[in-house]
Amino acid sequence: MEQINYADYVEILQSMSLEEIRAVLEVLQKSTDSYIYIMDLDTDTYMITSKMLTRFPFDDVVIKNATPALQKIIYPSDYPKVKEDIRKCAAGEQETHSLEYRWLDGKGRIVWIDCRGTVIKGSGGHRLLIGRVTELGKEAKADNVTGLRREVRFKFDTEEILRDRPETIKYMMRIGIDNFKEINEKEGVEAGDNVLRELADCIVASLDPRVDVYRLMADEFMLVDAAPTSDKDPQAVYEEIKSRVTDTVRRKEYSCFYTISAGVIQGGFIDRDAEEILRLTEFALNEAKRNGRNQMALFDAEVYDGYLKRLAIRRLMRQDINNHFKGFQVFYQPIVSTPEYKLIGAEALLRWNCEQYGSVSPAVFIPILEESGLIIPVGKYVLWQAAQTCKKWRDILPGFHVHVNLSYVQMHKSDLLADVDKCIKEVGIPPESLVLELTESGYIETDTRIMELFKNLKEKNIDLALDDFGTGYSNMRYLKEIEAKTVKIDRSFVVQALQNDHDFSIIKHIIDMVHSLGSAVCMEGIEGEDELDKMMKTKPDMIQGYYFGKPSSAEQFEEKFLNITDSL
């Protein structure tokens, strides 16, 4: 921010006429973006430059009886503190004026300003306040849309509180509009600005006047409650704001509908800084939106640590992928036919091990692969590893086939058909030796692109299996739409059938229906002989489970199963 030493001009100003002083002000105005002013504190006369007339509703560049004129321009709730500060300057109690407050422009809109000035003695002994007015919005310190201070000022104020009195902070709340992007795209930027103004008004009206409110990026706001007189808990504050938003939307007959979510930090502010507060409140806000929106989420350190761990795992996996899939390995679990329990195939299952975390559960790292898109290169790796292993084992056990799991991300965001076709041809295995298991089937029914993929795969004699049947979105309609050759009954469904005669009857009827549609059934998760004996009464075609073998490396699989096939 520029600094002008007005005292240097004291002697010159004292010898000038009013017209000459006005001319000097206009010259000085050309060298700064701020507005230059002189206020005669004894005669209550305010002299400004012509530039200020184009921005604010002053009548002239020389304003006599300036106090009521300024009162019309200064935001009402800010006027008392400004009046008191000017009184101190006029009474000789202080020699400088330095405040940030709000003015109203020619259209009645709020403009945050930083007003600074120095008192000097003019001709006749008059006390003159000479200074400049700077719009904070031009420096990203205030927002002229909502009339709130911006992120720059939030950081400045928050650093001061965190440094000097962190124990006084009750909570910090970050509020975001759930569908703001949609409003801007469909209704236009002006409609978006109106929503921001409405929400800002709802927030301010719901708070103790001493609670600070800031507008952050785009559609987000930050509330900082360090006020000694405030006694509302954050949930009550959020519910009141949300109620006001609902009333506003209803009053405007739902012409622009929106909801709000919030993320809150409550306590634990010691030894934190403003940047960390922004990160943590952003995480909490995103948690509220991930959990369904239109709700508030309290920051949970344990959940956040899990999030940081997922980020670290993603980074480490990316490094390993770029290092020729270091740490990744394909395990195989046997699949046997019934009733003779003969080994006919195996499911390829991905494993990952790293120095920092050791052996990481697939339930942890596979969702991370899918969220990041890294499942695409890793999926290719698994496909090729499984195909090469299948070719080797078919030389020992003709007719052997390998099951490979597919993610929706692979199906939707990669050229899976070309990848599979290339793998089969270059490895040299028959298409029918590869079975692709489909997951996340709930997304499949409305995705015409994926349904076309399934059709093309079947035309190439590549079999499909519907995995984890009995959980999630699975239902009988998929059997008709996908024409899966195999349906795999999930372990959780098996456990229910083992414990409850009603569920056992249901699973038996499902298997009968699957058979009537021409598909085979693979029963997953059989772990003991008693389980095997009971579930065999449902007449599955294949069994997969710990009873016949846990997932193991290719070397262990060969040693345990391929040399003793006849005894299985």
C-alpha positions as MATLAB code, in Angstrom:
seq = 'MEQINYADYVEILQSMSLEEIRAVLEVLQKSTDSYIYIMDLDTDTYMITSKMLTRFPFDDVVIKNATPALQKIIYPSDYPKVKEDIRKCAAGEQETHSLEYRWLDGKGRIVWIDCRGTVIKGSGGHRLLIGRVTELGKEAKADNVTGLRREVRFKFDTEEILRDRPETIKYMMRIGIDNFKEINEKEGVEAGDNVLRELADCIVASLDPRVDVYRLMADEFMLVDAAPTSDKDPQAVYEEIKSRVTDTVRRKEYSCFYTISAGVIQGGFIDRDAEEILRLTEFALNEAKRNGRNQMALFDAEVYDGYLKRLAIRRLMRQDINNHFKGFQVFYQPIVSTPEYKLIGAEALLRWNCEQYGSVSPAVFIPILEESGLIIPVGKYVLWQAAQTCKKWRDILPGFHVHVNLSYVQMHKSDLLADVDKCIKEVGIPPESLVLELTESGYIETDTRIMELFKNLKEKNIDLALDDFGTGYSNMRYLKEIEAKTVKIDRSFVVQALQNDHDFSIIKHIIDMVHSLGSAVCMEGIEGEDELDKMMKTKPDMIQGYYFGKPSSAEQFEEKFLNITDSL';
ca = [
       0.000    0.000    0.000;
       1.451    3.365   -1.002;
       2.553    5.811    1.692;
       2.271    9.577    1.194;
       3.947   11.866    3.728;
       1.457   14.726    3.749;
       3.447   16.638    6.365;
       5.959   17.458    3.637;
       3.314   19.653    2.039;
       2.380   21.595    5.181;
       4.217   24.810    4.412;
       3.091   24.805    0.802;
      -0.567   24.210    1.744;
      -0.498   26.969    4.353;
       0.395   29.517    1.694;
      -2.187   28.359   -0.858;
      -5.691   29.530   -1.601;
      -8.583   27.049   -1.636;
      -8.525   26.861   -5.429;
      -4.788   26.189   -5.414;
      -5.211   23.430   -2.817;
      -7.912   21.810   -4.945;
      -5.578   21.928   -7.947;
      -2.831   20.224   -5.918;
      -5.252   17.473   -4.872;
      -6.138   16.783   -8.511;
      -2.441   16.539   -9.400;
      -1.764   14.170   -6.500;
      -4.808   12.091   -7.516;
      -3.161   11.275  -10.849;
      -0.310    9.490   -9.069;
      -2.436    7.073   -7.013;
      -5.440    4.754   -7.319;
      -6.624    5.901   -3.894;
      -8.888    8.928   -3.372;
      -7.162   12.018   -1.890;
      -9.001   14.215    0.624;
      -8.508   17.136    3.017;
     -10.889   17.689    5.911;
     -10.883   20.977    7.842;
     -11.782   19.732   11.304;
     -12.518   23.239   12.610;
     -14.950   24.309    9.877;
     -16.254   20.790    9.071;
     -15.303   21.227    5.412;
     -14.426   18.222    3.248;
     -12.365   18.638    0.074;
     -12.103   15.713   -2.350;
     -11.000   15.086   -5.922;
     -13.361   14.871   -8.880;
     -12.532   11.160   -9.199;
     -14.379   10.459   -5.951;
     -17.552   12.038   -7.377;
     -17.751    9.326  -10.045;
     -17.748    6.552   -7.415;
     -19.596    7.944   -4.393;
     -22.689   10.193   -4.081;
     -21.001   13.433   -3.001;
     -22.551   16.635   -4.350;
     -19.341   18.576   -4.975;
     -15.591   18.479   -4.501;
     -15.910   21.007   -1.642;
     -18.479   19.978    0.936;
     -19.357   22.345    3.732;
     -21.136   20.908    6.759;
     -19.436   17.631    5.907;
     -20.600   15.550    8.892;
     -24.191   14.891    7.675;
     -22.905   14.335    4.110;
     -20.475   11.679    5.323;
     -23.130   10.128    7.549;
     -25.218    9.381    4.446;
     -22.280    7.583    2.813;
     -20.825    5.682    5.774;
     -22.538    2.344    6.481;
     -24.910    2.984    9.433;
     -23.443    0.462   11.890;
     -19.905    1.741   11.168;
     -20.725    5.420   11.601;
     -20.413    5.653   15.424;
     -16.809    4.425   15.494;
     -15.832    6.721   12.586;
     -17.510    9.729   14.252;
     -15.640    9.034   17.506;
     -12.302    8.691   15.735;
     -12.782   11.992   13.876;
     -13.782   13.688   17.158;
     -10.491   12.611   18.720;
      -8.577   14.068   15.771;
     -10.476   17.377   16.036;
      -9.933   17.573   19.822;
      -6.206   16.963   19.536;
      -6.419   13.605   21.330;
      -4.776   11.854   18.380;
      -2.858   12.939   15.292;
      -3.783   10.131   12.884;
      -6.939    8.585   11.518;
      -6.687    4.934   10.390;
      -9.804    2.765   10.088;
     -11.279    0.126    7.810;
     -15.023    0.509    7.400;
     -17.813    0.560    4.833;
     -19.107    3.234    2.520;
     -22.115    3.107    0.213;
     -21.509    3.828   -3.458;
     -23.780    5.712   -5.858;
     -26.056    2.649   -6.194;
     -26.230    1.965   -2.473;
     -23.838   -0.979   -2.619;
     -21.359   -1.639    0.169;
     -17.715   -0.749   -0.504;
     -15.068   -1.595    2.073;
     -12.486    1.175    2.421;
      -9.268    1.801    4.297;
      -9.244    5.475    5.323;
      -5.978    6.956    6.573;
      -4.980   10.494    7.334;
      -2.608   12.729    9.307;
      -3.564   15.892   11.239;
      -1.537   19.042   10.438;
      -1.938   22.699   11.343;
      -3.126   24.786    8.407;
      -3.430   28.553    7.927;
      -5.133   30.308   10.811;
      -4.268   27.381   13.078;
      -6.947   25.168   11.605;
      -6.474   21.418   12.157;
      -6.486   19.715    8.762;
      -6.871   15.961    8.311;
      -5.074   15.070    5.063;
      -5.143   11.549    3.735;
      -6.426    8.999    1.295;
      -9.292    6.495    0.913;
      -8.415    3.085   -0.580;
     -10.976    0.533   -1.738;
     -10.096   -2.781   -0.075;
     -11.966   -4.707   -2.755;
      -9.312   -3.689   -5.269;
      -6.722   -5.355   -3.067;
      -8.856   -8.482   -2.506;
      -9.305   -7.491    1.146;
     -13.035   -6.851    0.890;
     -15.882   -8.016   -1.286;
     -18.171   -5.460   -2.873;
     -20.756   -8.142   -3.786;
     -21.534   -9.213   -0.226;
     -20.079   -6.325    1.768;
     -17.817   -8.722    3.675;
     -14.078   -8.815    4.086;
     -12.146  -11.293    1.957;
      -9.716  -14.141    2.520;
      -6.663  -11.866    2.736;
      -8.188  -10.104    5.723;
      -9.331  -13.413    7.245;
      -5.740  -14.646    7.229;
      -4.464  -11.412    8.782;
      -7.103  -11.334   11.531;
      -6.908  -15.060   12.227;
      -3.135  -15.077   12.554;
      -3.453  -12.336   15.166;
      -6.104  -14.228   17.172;
      -4.265  -17.552   16.910;
      -1.069  -15.887   18.071;
      -2.453  -13.773   20.917;
      -5.640  -15.432   22.204;
      -6.449  -18.801   20.574;
      -8.320  -19.907   23.702;
     -11.061  -17.332   22.987;
     -12.103  -18.961   19.709;
     -15.294  -20.977   20.166;
     -15.497  -22.270   16.581;
     -14.731  -21.497   12.958;
     -17.349  -22.424   10.388;
     -16.882  -22.655    6.622;
     -20.138  -22.441    4.666;
     -20.527  -23.321    0.993;
     -23.442  -23.261   -1.448;
     -24.151  -26.802   -2.625;
     -25.175  -25.989   -6.193;
     -23.526  -22.618   -6.868;
     -21.836  -23.706  -10.105;
     -25.181  -24.838  -11.462;
     -26.749  -21.476  -10.569;
     -24.033  -19.543  -12.417;
     -24.229  -21.824  -15.454;
     -28.031  -21.876  -15.728;
     -29.108  -18.540  -14.294;
     -26.065  -16.377  -14.982;
     -23.415  -14.588  -12.924;
     -25.805  -11.839  -11.816;
     -28.146  -14.442  -10.302;
     -25.131  -16.000   -8.606;
     -24.157  -12.621   -7.125;
     -27.704  -12.172   -5.821;
     -27.517  -15.554   -4.092;
     -24.200  -14.581   -2.510;
     -25.725  -11.350   -1.201;
     -28.769  -13.211    0.137;
     -26.638  -15.796    1.913;
     -24.360  -13.118    3.364;
     -27.428  -11.342    4.766;
     -28.764  -14.613    6.226;
     -25.415  -15.305    7.877;
     -24.980  -11.850    9.387;
     -28.593  -11.774   10.629;
     -28.065  -15.080   12.449;
     -24.959  -14.051   14.365;
     -23.897  -12.031   17.335;
     -22.597   -8.726   15.865;
     -19.136   -9.473   17.260;
     -18.759  -12.721   15.299;
     -16.533  -12.041   12.278;
     -17.701  -13.104    8.817;
     -15.568  -13.295    5.675;
     -16.176  -14.290    2.094;
     -13.603  -16.770    0.822;
     -13.286  -18.099   -2.716;
     -16.295  -18.403   -5.038;
     -19.320  -19.425   -2.949;
     -17.698  -19.976    0.449;
     -17.885  -17.991    3.675;
     -15.974  -18.218    6.953;
     -17.367  -17.460   10.419;
     -14.973  -16.840   13.319;
     -16.559  -16.745   16.755;
     -14.125  -15.337   19.299;
     -16.675  -12.945   20.769;
     -17.066  -12.913   24.565;
     -20.803  -12.207   24.291;
     -21.600  -15.040   21.881;
     -23.160  -18.169   23.373;
     -24.637  -20.058   20.385;
     -23.160  -23.446   19.545;
     -22.214  -23.964   15.871;
     -25.031  -26.429   15.154;
     -27.622  -23.888   16.323;
     -25.950  -21.168   14.237;
     -25.932  -23.374   11.156;
     -29.586  -24.365   11.607;
     -30.620  -20.725   11.961;
     -28.719  -19.724    8.816;
     -30.210  -22.663    6.931;
     -33.697  -21.717    8.114;
     -33.227  -18.144    6.903;
     -31.974  -19.427    3.540;
     -35.048  -21.673    3.223;
     -37.348  -18.744    4.033;
     -35.566  -16.541    1.479;
     -35.844  -19.175   -1.250;
     -39.527  -19.736   -0.432;
     -40.262  -16.004   -0.347;
     -38.809  -15.691   -3.845;
     -41.049  -18.563   -4.969;
     -38.109  -20.901   -5.600;
     -36.958  -18.815   -8.571;
     -33.381  -19.720   -7.599;
     -33.177  -22.759   -5.326;
     -30.053  -23.554   -3.324;
     -28.943  -25.270   -0.137;
     -25.872  -24.822    2.059;
     -23.396  -27.131    3.755;
     -20.929  -26.289    6.504;
     -17.684  -27.598    7.970;
     -16.759  -26.641   11.536;
     -13.682  -26.704   13.727;
     -14.580  -26.489   17.406;
     -11.630  -26.262   19.798;
      -8.001  -27.223   19.319;
      -6.855  -23.889   17.891;
      -3.605  -23.628   19.852;
      -0.466  -23.999   17.687;
      -2.434  -23.769   14.412;
      -2.115  -21.104   11.714;
      -4.572  -19.586    9.250;
      -3.488  -21.763    6.327;
      -4.039  -24.898    8.400;
      -7.466  -23.639    9.476;
      -8.397  -23.158    5.819;
      -7.298  -26.724    4.982;
      -9.134  -28.306    7.899;
     -12.384  -26.388    7.416;
     -12.290  -27.183    3.699;
     -11.965  -30.869    4.554;
     -14.881  -30.675    7.011;
     -17.039  -28.839    4.452;
     -16.242  -31.458    1.822;
     -17.173  -34.182    4.322;
     -20.590  -32.542    4.750;
     -21.056  -32.503    0.984;
     -19.824  -36.079    0.553;
     -22.330  -37.183    3.199;
     -25.257  -35.830    1.211;
     -25.058  -32.014    1.357;
     -27.398  -29.580    3.126;
     -25.832  -30.472    6.483;
     -23.031  -29.553    8.873;
     -19.975  -31.687    9.636;
     -17.644  -31.249   12.597;
     -13.960  -31.659   11.860;
     -12.832  -35.128   12.992;
      -9.074  -35.482   13.466;
      -9.235  -39.270   13.128;
     -11.130  -39.071    9.844;
      -8.707  -36.413    8.618;
      -5.706  -38.577    9.512;
      -7.299  -41.369    7.485;
      -7.692  -38.956    4.587;
      -4.017  -37.960    4.804;
      -3.079  -41.638    4.887;
      -5.115  -42.259    1.725;
      -3.282  -39.393    0.026;
       0.056  -40.872    1.107;
      -0.963  -44.330   -0.151;
      -2.021  -42.845   -3.485;
       1.336  -41.093   -3.822;
       3.268  -44.258   -2.959;
       1.233  -46.383   -5.361;
       1.809  -43.893   -8.162;
       5.538  -44.126   -7.486;
       5.412  -47.935   -7.551;
       3.388  -47.969  -10.774;
       5.990  -45.746  -12.412;
       8.673  -48.094  -11.070;
       7.448  -51.089  -13.120;
       4.661  -51.955  -10.631;
       7.042  -52.482   -7.740;
       5.167  -53.775   -4.684;
       2.204  -55.019   -6.718;
       1.604  -58.747   -7.030;
      -1.191  -60.954   -8.392;
      -2.428  -63.729   -6.105;
      -4.687  -66.587   -7.180;
      -7.531  -68.358   -5.360;
      -8.683  -71.752   -6.655;
     -12.131  -72.365   -8.135;
     -13.347  -75.971   -8.158;
     -16.236  -77.611   -9.975;
     -18.961  -79.611   -8.263;
     -19.721  -82.270   -7.290;
     -16.264  -83.739   -7.882;
     -14.351  -80.693   -6.527;
     -11.962  -80.615   -9.438;
      -9.728  -77.585   -9.977;
     -10.961  -75.731  -13.076;
      -9.729  -72.177  -12.588;
      -8.667  -69.372  -10.292;
      -9.554  -65.776   -9.508;
      -6.732  -63.258   -9.941;
      -6.565  -60.984   -6.895;
      -4.367  -57.900   -6.594;
      -2.069  -57.360   -3.610;
       0.185  -54.424   -2.748;
       3.011  -54.050   -0.259;
       5.117  -50.971    0.516;
       7.927  -50.144    2.935;
       5.972  -47.485    4.843;
       2.716  -49.370    5.477;
       3.630  -52.984    4.816;
       0.908  -55.178    3.313;
      -2.101  -52.925    2.647;
      -5.595  -54.415    2.517;
      -7.265  -54.427   -0.929;
     -10.316  -52.921    0.799;
      -8.124  -49.861    1.441;
      -5.986  -49.473   -1.666;
      -8.374  -50.563   -4.443;
     -10.896  -47.726   -3.780;
      -7.951  -45.313   -3.858;
      -6.861  -46.739   -7.210;
     -10.387  -46.243   -8.522;
     -10.806  -42.707   -7.169;
      -7.497  -41.613   -8.661;
      -7.859  -43.412  -12.005;
      -4.704  -45.427  -11.288;
      -6.866  -48.540  -11.565;
      -6.517  -48.233  -15.352;
      -2.756  -48.948  -15.602;
      -2.922  -51.375  -12.657;
      -5.875  -53.161  -14.265;
      -3.809  -53.700  -17.407;
      -0.989  -55.075  -15.279;
      -3.331  -57.578  -13.593;
      -4.866  -58.601  -16.927;
      -1.510  -59.361  -18.520;
      -0.126  -61.102  -15.440;
      -3.242  -63.290  -15.192;
      -3.272  -64.087  -18.909;
       0.406  -65.096  -18.934;
      -0.074  -67.254  -15.838;
      -3.209  -68.841  -17.324;
      -1.306  -69.786  -20.490;
       1.391  -71.495  -18.416;
      -1.104  -73.404  -16.294;
      -3.221  -74.505  -19.242;
      -0.194  -76.464  -20.437;
      -0.505  -78.451  -17.197;
      -4.290  -78.412  -16.854;
      -6.103  -77.965  -20.204;
      -9.365  -76.091  -19.869;
      -8.092  -74.001  -16.968;
      -9.541  -70.456  -16.937;
      -8.718  -67.320  -14.945;
     -11.139  -64.731  -13.553;
     -10.080  -61.056  -13.636;
     -12.036  -58.325  -11.829;
     -13.034  -55.187  -13.707;
     -13.707  -51.783  -12.187;
     -16.366  -49.457  -13.500;
     -13.585  -46.896  -13.982;
     -11.781  -49.266  -16.361;
     -14.953  -49.940  -18.302;
     -15.925  -46.308  -18.531;
     -12.609  -44.489  -18.960;
     -10.340  -46.815  -20.918;
     -10.476  -48.731  -24.196;
     -11.007  -52.005  -22.393;
     -12.067  -53.967  -25.464;
      -8.836  -53.101  -27.282;
      -6.753  -53.880  -24.180;
      -8.354  -57.307  -23.707;
      -8.177  -58.169  -27.412;
      -4.485  -57.232  -27.581;
      -3.678  -59.193  -24.428;
      -5.387  -62.369  -25.651;
      -3.678  -62.256  -29.039;
      -0.172  -61.392  -27.832;
      -0.178  -63.810  -24.875;
      -1.752  -66.512  -27.002;
      -4.634  -67.791  -24.891;
      -8.105  -68.734  -26.176;
     -10.750  -66.090  -25.372;
     -12.862  -68.578  -23.422;
     -10.037  -69.066  -20.895;
     -10.548  -65.492  -19.658;
     -13.548  -64.573  -17.488;
     -14.126  -60.907  -16.681;
     -15.869  -60.290  -13.357;
     -18.043  -57.199  -13.163;
     -18.278  -55.031  -10.056;
     -20.423  -51.974   -9.212;
     -23.255  -53.359  -11.329;
     -25.601  -50.653  -10.043;
     -24.060  -48.256  -12.570;
     -24.370  -50.611  -15.482;
     -28.052  -50.631  -16.307;
     -28.173  -47.015  -17.524;
     -24.784  -46.909  -19.261;
     -25.323  -47.709  -22.921;
     -21.592  -47.466  -23.641;
     -20.834  -50.235  -21.159;
     -23.689  -52.387  -22.412;
     -22.177  -52.072  -25.892;
     -18.821  -53.146  -24.443;
     -20.387  -56.289  -22.977;
     -21.941  -57.118  -26.326;
     -18.581  -56.780  -28.091;
     -16.816  -58.911  -25.478;
     -19.344  -61.706  -25.879;
     -18.948  -61.553  -29.656;
     -15.261  -62.305  -29.061;
     -16.186  -65.326  -26.872;
     -14.963  -63.637  -23.685;
     -17.122  -64.768  -20.785;
     -18.594  -62.420  -18.185;
     -19.281  -63.164  -14.526;
     -21.506  -61.157  -12.199;
     -19.498  -60.805   -8.970;
     -20.726  -60.366   -5.372;
     -24.300  -61.316   -6.189;
     -26.605  -60.740   -3.221;
     -24.992  -57.437   -2.183;
     -25.251  -53.846   -3.299;
     -27.210  -53.230   -6.469;
     -27.263  -56.800   -7.765;
     -30.588  -58.126   -9.019;
     -31.952  -60.681  -11.449;
     -32.493  -58.153  -14.262;
     -28.725  -57.868  -14.760;
     -28.558  -61.552  -15.668;
     -30.786  -60.886  -18.647;
     -29.167  -57.606  -19.655;
     -25.551  -58.722  -19.215;
     -26.057  -62.395  -20.090;
     -23.366  -63.329  -17.603;
     -22.177  -66.901  -17.978;
     -21.431  -67.130  -14.241;
     -23.063  -65.649  -11.151;
     -20.916  -65.544   -8.015;
     -22.853  -65.667   -4.730;
     -21.172  -63.398   -2.177;
     -19.862  -64.736    1.156;
     -22.161  -62.407    3.141;
     -25.179  -63.938    1.428;
     -23.824  -67.422    2.152;
     -23.410  -66.607    5.863;
     -27.053  -65.501    6.073;
     -28.181  -68.716    4.393;
     -26.124  -70.794    6.835;
     -27.721  -69.077    9.825;
     -31.322  -68.772    8.668;
     -33.577  -71.304    6.965;
     -35.548  -68.548    5.264;
     -32.400  -67.078    3.680;
     -31.275  -70.575    2.761;
     -34.554  -71.091    0.898;
     -34.120  -67.738   -0.868;
     -30.601  -68.548   -2.038;
     -31.749  -71.948   -3.287;
     -34.530  -70.353   -5.341;
     -32.092  -67.774   -6.741;
     -29.747  -70.531   -7.886;
     -32.671  -72.340   -9.537;
     -33.597  -69.121  -11.372;
     -29.999  -68.542  -12.472;
     -29.851  -72.093  -13.830;
     -33.143  -71.582  -15.660;
     -31.541  -68.618  -17.476;
     -28.636  -70.790  -18.608;
     -25.983  -69.368  -16.262;
     -23.725  -71.194  -13.821;
     -23.359  -70.424  -10.114;
     -20.113  -70.083   -8.158;
     -20.541  -70.127   -4.374;
     -17.979  -67.839   -2.713;
     -16.640  -67.893    0.829;
     -16.961  -71.546    1.791;
     -14.596  -71.925    4.742;
     -15.461  -75.214    6.471;
     -16.702  -78.706    5.756;
     -20.051  -78.110    7.493;
     -20.614  -75.019    5.341;
     -19.721  -76.986    2.222;
     -22.096  -79.847    3.055;
     -25.050  -77.535    3.672;
     -24.492  -75.202    0.702;
     -24.002  -78.115   -1.680;
     -27.723  -78.782   -1.180;
     -28.389  -75.610   -3.185;
     -26.590  -77.234   -6.161;
     -23.936  -74.664   -7.077;
     -21.775  -75.395  -10.119;
     -18.517  -74.098   -8.628;
     -17.072  -73.410   -5.188;
     -14.518  -70.788   -4.178;
     -13.377  -70.298   -0.588;
     -10.769  -70.863    2.089;
     -11.853  -74.502    2.448;
     -10.183  -75.233   -0.898;
      -7.493  -72.597   -0.681;
      -6.660  -69.033    0.283;
      -5.301  -66.543   -2.261;
      -1.609  -67.240   -2.827;
       1.232  -66.258   -5.137;
       1.588  -68.012   -8.480;
       4.530  -70.032   -7.159;
       2.619  -71.176   -4.076;
      -0.456  -71.955   -6.163;
       1.558  -74.211   -8.469;
       3.158  -76.014   -5.538;
      -0.117  -76.543   -3.651;
      -2.575  -77.285   -6.431;
      -1.224  -78.078   -9.858;
       0.830  -81.085   -8.769;
      -1.984  -82.637   -6.695;
      -4.999  -81.852   -8.861;
      -6.312  -85.417   -8.753;
      -6.564  -85.424   -4.969;
      -8.692  -82.295   -4.723;
];
